[in-house]
Amino acid sequence: MHPNTCPYVKSLLASGLAGAASGVRAVVFANSCSGMRRLYDLWKEYVKAVPALFIDVPKKRDASSVEFFASELRRLACSIEEVFPGTRVTDEGLEDAIAACNSVRALMDEVFSLQRDASGGISGLAVLELCLEGARSHPVQFAERLREFLAGPRQGEGAGGPRRIVLTANVIHGPELIELIEGLGGRVVVLDSCIGIRHYDRRVESRHADPMRALAERYLMKASCARMEGVEERFQRLRRLATDSGAHGIVYSTLKFCDTYLYEAPLMRMTCEDAGLSFLLLENDYEWTGLEQTRTRVETFLSMLGEGGSI
């Protein structure tokens, strides 16, 4: 694997080769980027103990793309049934799963709303922990966990409040960056990442004549990331998130060598500065080995907020 490959992709392969995936019964790889596509090839060749499945995801959002993605979901269902004999993917089962996941999305909407609200008292770190838990949990159990969380006590920001930050990113799998921002006097009021607010955007239409098509429509029409078309739409959405949350600035975090995110970074900076929003671009190696350098940049950025500066 080339050294200038996404560190997330390399980490997944390293885990598979080291046997860390031994408790996993199968892995589904999405054609999200060329790195993930090549990882699927390598996994099939070198991590044979864990079956690898593949699904192609369109980059467009038109009717033809929805129909194609629905066909890919049907093909994936057939592959799952082959890998796990006796398993059946049925419309009834899909409807139950759709209802459970829609319930989680509705509850997470409440969490994200409270995160934006100065009186809500929900830190960015608490929201990240919920998002990570949701990525590992069955939706029915996670919904119960969210209800308990929403019923719990909270404390508002108080007068003056911290510097309010929109954090937009691809992979945020650990607390390092948010702990750093909030430890230096900022507060992440929007977590716009692959497992954050984008992940919970929109509901799947229930009782659809074709549940696979309903799933395809929701996935392709939800808030997109940089691997999808629609760059202007993403810019405008980010500005709305910043306005609605009263943010003072935007931190744009990406993994090294993630070409799709790095391509958009200069344009994202321009549109943010045009809107009077300070902008900070951060790259990381997935393990955050340069955290002290990042600390200096974040501290400088927070001190500049309100002056229209970007670094």
C-alpha positions as CSV (number, residue, x, y, z in Angstrom):
1,M,0.0,0.0,0.0
2,H,1.4,3.4,-1.0
3,P,2.6,5.5,1.9
4,N,0.4,8.5,0.8
5,T,-2.7,6.5,1.5
6,C,-5.5,7.6,3.9
7,P,-4.4,6.5,7.4
8,Y,-7.9,5.3,8.2
9,V,-7.6,2.8,5.4
10,K,-4.1,1.7,6.5
11,S,-5.3,1.3,10.1
12,L,-8.2,-0.9,9.0
13,L,-5.9,-3.2,7.0
14,A,-3.4,-3.3,9.9
15,S,-6.1,-4.3,12.3
16,G,-7.2,-7.1,9.9
17,L,-3.7,-8.4,9.4
18,A,-3.1,-8.3,13.2
19,G,-6.2,-10.4,13.8
20,A,-8.0,-7.6,15.6
21,A,-11.1,-8.4,13.4
22,S,-11.3,-12.0,14.6
23,G,-14.6,-11.5,16.3
24,V,-16.1,-9.9,13.2
25,R,-18.3,-12.2,11.1
26,A,-18.1,-10.1,7.9
27,V,-17.1,-6.7,6.7
28,V,-18.9,-4.6,4.1
29,F,-16.7,-2.2,2.1
30,A,-18.4,0.7,0.4
31,N,-16.9,2.2,-2.8
32,S,-16.6,5.6,-1.0
33,C,-13.2,6.4,-2.5
34,S,-10.3,4.7,-4.3
35,G,-8.5,3.9,-1.0
36,M,-11.5,2.0,0.3
37,R,-11.9,0.2,-3.1
38,R,-8.3,-1.0,-3.0
39,L,-8.7,-2.0,0.7
40,Y,-11.5,-4.3,-0.3
41,D,-9.1,-6.0,-2.8
42,L,-6.4,-6.3,-0.2
43,W,-8.7,-7.6,2.5
44,K,-10.0,-10.4,0.2
45,E,-6.5,-11.4,-0.5
46,Y,-4.8,-11.2,2.9
47,V,-7.6,-11.3,5.6
48,K,-9.4,-14.4,4.4
49,A,-10.8,-15.3,7.8
50,V,-13.3,-12.4,7.7
51,P,-15.5,-12.4,4.6
52,A,-15.5,-9.2,2.7
53,L,-18.6,-7.8,1.0
54,F,-18.8,-4.9,-1.4
55,I,-21.3,-2.2,-2.3
56,D,-21.0,0.5,-4.9
57,V,-22.4,3.9,-3.9
58,P,-23.3,6.5,-6.5
59,K,-21.8,10.0,-6.3
60,K,-24.9,11.6,-7.9
61,R,-28.4,12.0,-6.4
62,D,-30.7,11.7,-9.5
63,A,-33.4,9.2,-10.1
64,S,-31.1,6.8,-12.0
65,S,-28.6,6.9,-9.1
66,V,-31.4,6.1,-6.6
67,E,-32.5,3.1,-8.7
68,F,-28.9,1.9,-9.1
69,F,-28.2,2.1,-5.4
70,A,-31.4,0.3,-4.6
71,S,-30.2,-2.5,-6.8
72,E,-26.9,-2.5,-5.0
73,L,-28.7,-2.9,-1.7
74,R,-30.6,-5.8,-3.0
75,R,-27.4,-7.4,-4.2
76,L,-25.8,-6.8,-0.8
77,A,-28.8,-8.5,0.8
78,C,-28.3,-11.6,-1.4
79,S,-24.6,-11.6,-0.5
80,I,-25.4,-11.5,3.2
81,E,-27.8,-14.4,2.8
82,E,-25.0,-16.4,1.1
83,V,-22.4,-15.6,3.8
84,F,-24.8,-16.5,6.6
85,P,-26.9,-19.5,5.5
86,G,-30.4,-19.4,7.0
87,T,-30.5,-15.6,7.2
88,R,-33.2,-13.9,5.2
89,V,-33.5,-10.2,4.4
90,T,-37.3,-9.5,4.3
91,D,-39.5,-6.5,3.8
92,E,-40.9,-7.0,7.3
93,G,-37.4,-7.1,8.8
94,L,-36.4,-4.0,6.9
95,E,-39.6,-2.1,8.1
96,D,-38.7,-3.0,11.7
97,A,-35.2,-1.7,11.2
98,I,-36.4,1.4,9.5
99,A,-38.7,2.2,12.4
100,A,-36.0,1.6,15.0
101,C,-33.4,3.8,13.1
102,N,-35.9,6.6,12.5
103,S,-36.7,6.7,16.2
104,V,-32.9,7.1,16.9
105,R,-32.7,9.9,14.3
106,A,-35.6,11.7,15.9
107,L,-33.9,11.5,19.3
108,M,-30.5,12.6,18.0
109,D,-32.2,15.6,16.4
110,E,-33.2,16.6,20.0
111,V,-29.6,16.1,21.1
112,F,-28.2,18.2,18.3
113,S,-30.7,20.9,19.0
114,L,-29.7,21.1,22.6
115,Q,-26.1,21.1,21.6
116,R,-26.7,24.3,19.6
117,D,-28.7,25.9,22.3
118,A,-26.7,27.9,24.8
119,S,-29.1,26.9,27.6
120,G,-29.0,23.2,26.6
121,G,-25.7,22.5,28.4
122,I,-24.6,19.6,26.1
123,S,-20.9,19.7,25.3
124,G,-19.4,18.6,22.0
125,L,-17.5,15.9,23.8
126,A,-20.8,14.4,25.2
127,V,-22.3,14.5,21.8
128,L,-19.3,12.7,20.3
129,E,-19.5,10.0,23.0
130,L,-23.2,9.4,22.1
131,C,-22.3,9.3,18.3
132,L,-19.6,6.7,19.0
133,E,-22.0,4.7,21.2
134,G,-24.6,4.8,18.4
135,A,-22.1,3.5,15.9
136,R,-21.6,0.4,18.1
137,S,-25.1,-0.2,19.5
138,H,-28.3,-1.8,18.4
139,P,-30.8,1.0,17.6
140,V,-33.5,-0.2,20.0
141,Q,-31.0,-0.2,22.9
142,F,-29.4,3.1,21.7
143,A,-32.9,4.8,21.6
144,E,-33.3,3.9,25.3
145,R,-29.9,5.3,26.1
146,L,-30.8,8.5,24.3
147,R,-34.1,8.9,26.2
148,E,-32.2,8.5,29.5
149,F,-29.6,11.1,28.4
150,L,-32.3,13.6,27.3
151,A,-34.1,13.2,30.6
152,G,-30.9,13.9,32.6
153,P,-29.8,17.2,34.2
154,R,-27.9,19.8,32.2
155,Q,-26.3,23.2,32.9
156,G,-26.3,26.1,30.4
157,E,-23.3,28.1,29.3
158,G,-24.0,31.1,31.4
159,A,-23.3,34.7,30.6
160,G,-20.6,35.4,28.1
161,G,-20.2,31.7,27.2
162,P,-17.3,30.1,25.4
163,R,-16.3,30.5,21.8
164,R,-18.8,28.5,19.7
165,I,-17.3,26.3,17.1
166,V,-18.8,24.3,14.2
167,L,-16.6,21.2,13.7
168,T,-16.9,19.8,10.2
169,A,-14.9,16.7,9.4
170,N,-14.7,13.2,7.8
171,V,-13.5,10.7,10.5
172,I,-13.7,11.8,14.1
173,H,-13.2,8.5,16.0
174,G,-11.7,9.7,19.3
175,P,-12.0,12.6,21.7
176,E,-8.7,14.3,21.1
177,L,-9.7,17.3,19.0
178,I,-12.9,18.1,20.8
179,E,-11.2,17.8,24.2
180,L,-8.6,20.2,22.9
181,I,-11.1,22.7,21.6
182,E,-13.2,22.6,24.7
183,G,-10.3,22.5,27.1
184,L,-9.0,25.8,25.6
185,G,-12.2,27.6,26.1
186,G,-14.2,26.7,23.0
187,R,-17.4,24.7,22.7
188,V,-18.3,22.5,19.7
189,V,-21.9,23.4,19.0
190,V,-22.2,21.4,15.8
191,L,-20.5,18.1,15.1
192,D,-20.8,17.7,11.3
193,S,-18.9,14.5,10.8
194,C,-19.4,11.1,9.2
195,I,-20.9,9.8,12.4
196,G,-22.3,13.2,13.6
197,I,-25.2,15.3,12.4
198,R,-24.8,14.2,8.8
199,H,-25.2,10.5,9.8
200,Y,-28.6,11.2,11.4
201,D,-30.0,13.6,8.7
202,R,-33.5,12.8,7.2
203,R,-35.8,9.8,7.9
204,V,-36.4,6.8,5.7
205,E,-39.9,6.7,4.3
206,S,-41.8,3.9,6.2
207,R,-44.3,1.6,4.6
208,H,-42.8,2.2,1.2
209,A,-43.8,-0.3,-1.5
210,D,-40.1,-1.0,-2.0
211,P,-38.1,-0.6,1.3
212,M,-34.8,-0.9,-0.5
213,R,-35.7,2.1,-2.7
214,A,-36.7,4.0,0.4
215,L,-33.3,3.3,2.0
216,A,-31.5,4.3,-1.2
217,E,-33.5,7.6,-1.5
218,R,-32.8,8.5,2.1
219,Y,-29.1,7.7,1.9
220,L,-28.4,9.6,-1.3
221,M,-30.6,12.6,-0.4
222,K,-29.3,13.2,3.2
223,A,-26.6,15.8,3.9
224,S,-23.7,14.8,1.8
225,C,-19.9,14.6,2.4
226,A,-17.1,15.6,0.0
227,R,-17.2,12.2,-1.9
228,M,-20.6,13.2,-3.3
229,E,-21.5,15.9,-5.9
230,G,-23.1,19.1,-4.7
231,V,-20.2,21.2,-3.4
232,E,-22.2,24.5,-3.5
233,E,-25.0,22.8,-1.5
234,R,-22.5,21.7,1.1
235,F,-21.1,25.3,1.4
236,Q,-24.5,26.8,1.9
237,R,-25.5,24.1,4.4
238,L,-22.3,24.8,6.5
239,R,-23.1,28.5,6.5
240,R,-26.7,27.7,7.7
241,L,-25.3,25.5,10.5
242,A,-23.0,28.2,11.6
243,T,-25.7,30.9,11.5
244,D,-28.3,28.7,13.3
245,S,-25.9,27.8,16.1
246,G,-24.5,31.3,16.6
247,A,-21.0,30.0,15.8
248,H,-17.9,32.2,16.0
249,G,-15.8,30.0,13.7
250,I,-15.5,26.8,11.8
251,V,-12.8,24.1,12.2
252,Y,-12.4,21.9,9.2
253,S,-10.7,18.6,10.1
254,T,-9.6,16.0,7.7
255,L,-7.4,13.0,7.5
256,K,-4.1,13.3,5.6
257,F,-4.3,12.2,2.0
258,C,-8.1,12.4,1.9
259,D,-8.2,14.0,-1.5
260,T,-11.9,14.7,-1.7
261,Y,-11.9,16.8,1.5
262,L,-8.6,18.5,0.7
263,Y,-9.9,19.5,-2.7
264,E,-12.8,21.4,-1.1
265,A,-10.8,23.0,1.7
266,P,-9.7,26.2,-0.2
267,L,-13.2,26.8,-1.5
268,M,-14.7,26.1,1.9
269,R,-12.3,28.7,3.4
270,M,-13.3,31.3,0.8
271,T,-17.0,30.8,1.4
272,C,-16.6,31.0,5.2
273,E,-14.5,34.1,5.0
274,D,-17.0,35.7,2.6
275,A,-19.7,35.0,5.3
276,G,-17.5,36.6,8.0
277,L,-16.7,33.3,9.6
278,S,-13.2,32.5,10.9
279,F,-11.8,29.2,9.4
280,L,-9.2,26.7,10.6
281,L,-8.0,23.8,8.5
282,L,-6.5,20.9,10.4
283,E,-5.0,17.6,9.1
284,N,-4.5,14.6,11.2
285,D,-2.9,11.1,10.8
286,Y,-5.8,9.3,12.5
287,E,-3.8,8.8,15.7
288,W,-3.3,12.5,16.4
289,T,0.4,12.1,16.9
290,G,0.9,15.9,16.3
291,L,-1.5,17.0,18.9
292,E,0.8,19.5,20.6
293,Q,1.2,21.3,17.2
294,T,-2.5,21.2,16.8
295,R,-2.9,22.7,20.3
296,T,-0.9,25.8,19.3
297,R,-3.0,26.3,16.2
298,V,-6.3,25.8,18.0
299,E,-5.3,28.2,20.8
300,T,-4.3,30.8,18.3
301,F,-7.5,30.4,16.3
302,L,-9.7,30.7,19.4
303,S,-7.9,33.9,20.4
304,M,-8.5,35.4,17.0
305,L,-12.3,34.7,16.9
306,G,-14.3,37.9,16.6
307,E,-11.5,39.5,14.6
308,G,-12.4,37.7,11.3
309,G,-9.1,35.9,11.1
310,S,-8.4,32.5,9.6
311,I,-5.3,30.3,9.9
